[in-house]
């Protein structure tokens, strides 16, 4: 006897959500939680459409500020997490002077990858935890 019950459709992946809900509802809380796990609260973390640091082109960006006035911008050149991304960093009291390509070698951007690589980049600056 065969089981004729229909199979449940797999749950949609977080990355399949529209950009405008994925970033504020999933990415920002996950990033904040991961940064806080390193021992430091965020001063600010928000999604905004604003001029990209250094070049001034309008883009979607996650703008963050850490204690001590250190700031970072994760810029999305389109409202698609799979699209091109850059990151810019600035110490307190200064403006960013360099845009770095971000996650350019990855075939598929996932929530976990986006969070871990953002934190890895901030930690590489020795901005998180007792570095």
C-alpha positions in Angstrom: 0.0 0.0 0.0 1.4 3.4 -0.9 1.1 6.5 1.1 -0.9 9.0 -1.0 -0.7 11.8 1.4 0.8 14.9 -0.3 4.2 15.9 0.9 4.5 19.2 2.7 6.2 21.9 0.7 9.6 22.7 2.1 9.7 25.9 4.2 11.0 28.8 2.2 14.6 29.7 2.9 15.2 33.0 4.7 17.1 34.3 1.7 14.1 33.9 -0.5 12.3 36.7 1.4 12.1 40.1 -0.3 15.1 42.2 0.5 13.0 44.9 2.3 11.9 42.3 4.8 14.9 40.0 4.9 17.3 42.8 6.1 15.3 44.4 8.9 13.5 41.3 10.1 16.2 38.6 9.8 19.7 40.1 9.1 19.7 43.1 11.5 18.6 41.1 14.6 21.0 38.2 13.7 23.9 40.6 13.2 23.2 42.5 16.4 23.0 39.3 18.4 26.3 38.0 16.9 28.1 41.3 17.6 26.8 41.3 21.1 28.0 37.8 21.6 31.5 39.3 21.3 30.9 41.4 24.3 29.9 44.7 22.8 26.5 46.3 22.2 25.8 48.3 19.1 25.2 52.0 19.3 23.2 51.9 16.0 22.3 49.4 13.3 19.8 50.3 10.6 18.8 49.8 7.0 18.7 52.9 5.0 18.9 54.1 1.4 21.6 56.7 1.3 24.7 57.8 -0.6 27.4 55.0 -0.6 30.4 56.0 1.4 33.4 57.3 -0.6 31.6 57.4 -4.0 28.3 58.9 -3.2 26.1 56.6 -5.4 22.7 55.9 -3.8 22.3 52.4 -2.5 20.7 50.3 0.2 23.0 50.0 3.1 23.2 48.6 6.6 24.8 51.3 8.6 26.2 50.4 12.0 28.0 52.1 14.8 29.9 50.4 17.5 30.8 51.9 20.9 33.6 54.5 20.6 32.2 55.9 17.4 33.6 53.2 15.0 31.2 52.9 12.0 30.6 50.5 9.2 28.5 50.4 6.1 27.5 47.2 4.3 26.2 48.4 0.9 24.0 46.6 -1.5 24.1 47.9 -5.1 20.6 46.6 -5.6 17.8 45.4 -3.4 18.9 41.8 -3.7 21.2 40.1 -1.2 22.6 38.0 -4.1 23.8 41.1 -5.9 27.1 43.0 -5.6 28.0 44.2 -2.1 30.7 46.5 -0.6 31.8 47.3 2.9 33.3 50.5 4.2 34.8 51.1 7.7 35.7 54.3 9.6 37.4 54.9 12.9 35.8 57.4 15.3 36.1 60.9 14.0 37.0 60.0 10.5 35.3 59.2 7.2 35.7 56.0 5.2 38.2 56.3 2.5 38.0 52.9 0.9 35.2 50.6 -0.4 36.0 46.9 -0.3 34.2 44.3 -2.3 32.3 42.0 0.0 31.4 38.3 -0.6 32.4 38.4 -4.2 33.5 34.8 -4.4 30.4 33.2 -3.0 27.9 31.6 -5.3 25.0 32.1 -2.9 24.6 34.5 -0.1 22.8 33.1 3.0 21.8 34.7 6.2 24.4 32.8 8.1 27.1 33.7 5.6 26.2 37.3 5.6 26.2 37.5 9.4 29.4 35.5 9.9 31.4 37.4 7.2 30.3 40.8 8.4 31.3 39.9 12.0 34.6 38.4 10.7 35.4 41.6 8.9 34.7 43.8 12.0 36.7 41.4 14.1 39.5 41.6 11.6 39.7 45.3 12.5 39.9 44.3 16.1 36.7 46.2 16.8 34.9 43.3 18.6 35.7 41.7 21.9 39.0 41.9 23.8 41.3 41.9 20.7 
